[in-house]
Amino acid sequence: MESMSTVGAGFVAGLLEAMSRAGISRPVLLGRAGLAPSVLDEPDARLAVADVIALFDAAVALSRRGDIGLEFARHVRPGTFHVLGYALMTCKTLGEAIALVPHYRRLVFDIGYSEMRVTRDGQDVWLGWHVLQGAHAYSATLAEALIASWYVFGRWIAGVDLPLKEVMFTHRAPAQAAAYEQFFECPVRFQATQNALVFSRELLDMPLVQADETLHLAMREQARAAMEKVFNERDIATRLRRALMPLMPKCEATLHHCARSLAVSSRTLQRHLSEAGLGFHEVLDAARKDLAKVYLRDPGLSVLDVALLLGYAEQSSFTRAFKAWFDCSPLQWRQARQALRTQTDPRQLPRRQATARR
């Protein structure tokens, strides 16, 4: 079941900047992805993973570049990863920085969609990115952006080249696979068992150029405070959304049933929501809106199936709500997304266009 994962604004801003350098404005990119121009106006704004995937799809379609993930990575800096980026750059070694990521990774990528995995085998280390089973559809462009950004940021905080043994991606190779080997300066293997950077274990001891113990402690404290601010404020809404998901298909998405699922009284749940400045139906509506986009991306689900999964007794009720959210019908939205994904799959770009990328 989908987990309503979110992505920090800093990471998304990096894509907007990359596209701006390519001559594609923020309003145009957001509009192509079906997002409002004000979606990132708040300092602590976060986007649903489904919307981030839509943004990367739109970026590929507008730029006609299947390697937009690499272009995104070329300009990553600490702010791309929220305050976590500054905590990482002040670590003593590269290994210490990698070990710190799981503690604060939610500032960049919330839990539920993917996870970072570090495995060791003899003298080799695999730093991998894995999409969890049952999460959003896999995005090749997002996978490339993340793996490439780790590589670029690692070199930046180390101040030297970091020789890789191999880079792996689980998706099919693009037309211009050689461009990826030029970028990573090592063999790149597609249709592999995981998305990962493979490097020598000795690189974990690489000292970082801006290591500063005092500043590092301060940055970790800021990261901790940011985690508390961002997620504790959202905690009641997050818990309520999780309670709603199994109840919606049973048409039991009510305050009473949610309170029972959360082991509190209806009055207590209502009070917690009120303290957070939220209303029950506001959270329900937002959950349905986000999940609708996720479910409609699944070609195995009909519009009626999606309506029932979201707890609507009739398809017509879902269609009315969807039109109020997105100013189009669910079927029109699905057809537009399918057309966009067809255009943006780098494996389907004509070879002459792929060749023109560089």
Rosetta blueprint (number, residue, H / E / L):
1 M L
2 E L
3 S L
4 M L
5 S L
6 T E
7 V E
8 G E
9 A H
10 G H
11 F H
12 V H
13 A H
14 G H
15 L H
16 L H
17 E H
18 A H
19 M H
20 S H
21 R H
22 A L
23 G L
24 I L
25 S L
26 R H
27 P H
28 V H
29 L H
30 L H
31 G H
32 R H
33 A L
34 G L
35 L L
36 A L
37 P L
38 S L
39 V L
40 L L
41 D L
42 E L
43 P L
44 D L
45 A L
46 R E
47 L E
48 A E
49 V H
50 A H
51 D H
52 V H
53 I H
54 A H
55 L H
56 F H
57 D H
58 A H
59 A H
60 V H
61 A H
62 L H
63 S H
64 R L
65 R L
66 G L
67 D L
68 I H
69 G H
70 L H
71 E H
72 F H
73 A H
74 R L
75 H L
76 V L
77 R L
78 P H
79 G H
80 T H
81 F H
82 H H
83 V H
84 L H
85 G H
86 Y H
87 A H
88 L H
89 M H
90 T L
91 C L
92 K L
93 T E
94 L H
95 G H
96 E H
97 A H
98 I H
99 A H
100 L H
101 V H
102 P H
103 H H
104 Y H
105 R H
106 R H
107 L H
108 V L
109 F E
110 D L
111 I L
112 G L
113 Y L
114 S E
115 E E
116 M E
117 R E
118 V E
119 T E
120 R E
121 D E
122 G L
123 Q L
124 D E
125 V E
126 W E
127 L E
128 G E
129 W E
130 H E
131 V E
132 L L
133 Q L
134 G L
135 A L
136 H L
137 A L
138 Y L
139 S L
140 A H
141 T H
142 L H
143 A H
144 E H
145 A H
146 L H
147 I H
148 A H
149 S H
150 W H
151 Y H
152 V H
153 F H
154 G H
155 R H
156 W H
157 I H
158 A H
159 G L
160 V L
161 D L
162 L L
163 P L
164 L E
165 K E
166 E E
167 V E
168 M E
169 F L
170 T L
171 H L
172 R L
173 A L
174 P L
175 A L
176 Q L
177 A L
178 A H
179 A H
180 Y H
181 E H
182 Q H
183 F H
184 F H
185 E L
186 C L
187 P L
188 V E
189 R E
190 F L
191 Q L
192 A L
193 T L
194 Q L
195 N E
196 A E
197 L E
198 V E
199 F E
200 S E
201 R H
202 E H
203 L H
204 L H
205 D H
206 M L
207 P E
208 L L
209 V L
210 Q L
211 A L
212 D L
213 E H
214 T H
215 L H
216 H H
217 L H
218 A H
219 M H
220 R H
221 E H
222 Q H
223 A H
224 R H
225 A H
226 A H
227 M H
228 E H
229 K H
230 V H
231 F H
232 N H
233 E H
234 R H
235 D H
236 I H
237 A H
238 T H
239 R H
240 L H
241 R H
242 R H
243 A H
244 L H
245 M H
246 P H
247 L H
248 M H
249 P H
250 K H
251 C L
252 E L
253 A L
254 T L
255 L H
256 H H
257 H H
258 C H
259 A H
260 R H
261 S H
262 L L
263 A L
264 V L
265 S L
266 S H
267 R H
268 T H
269 L H
270 Q H
271 R H
272 H H
273 L H
274 S H
275 E H
276 A L
277 G L
278 L L
279 G L
280 F H
281 H H
282 E H
283 V H
284 L H
285 D H
286 A H
287 A H
288 R H
289 K H
290 D H
291 L H
292 A H
293 K H
294 V H
295 Y H
296 L H
297 R L
298 D L
299 P L
300 G L
301 L L
302 S L
303 V H
304 L H
305 D H
306 V H
307 A H
308 L H
309 L H
310 L L
311 G L
312 Y L
313 A L
314 E L
315 Q H
316 S H
317 S H
318 F H
319 T H
320 R H
321 A H
322 F H
323 K H
324 A H
325 W H
326 F H
327 D L
328 C L
329 S L
330 P H
331 L H
332 Q H
333 W H
334 R H
335 Q H
336 A H
337 R H
338 Q H
339 A H
340 L H
341 R H
342 T H
343 Q H
344 T H
345 D L
346 P H
347 R H
348 Q H
349 L L
350 P L
351 R H
352 R H
353 Q H
354 A H
355 T H
356 A L
357 R L
358 R L
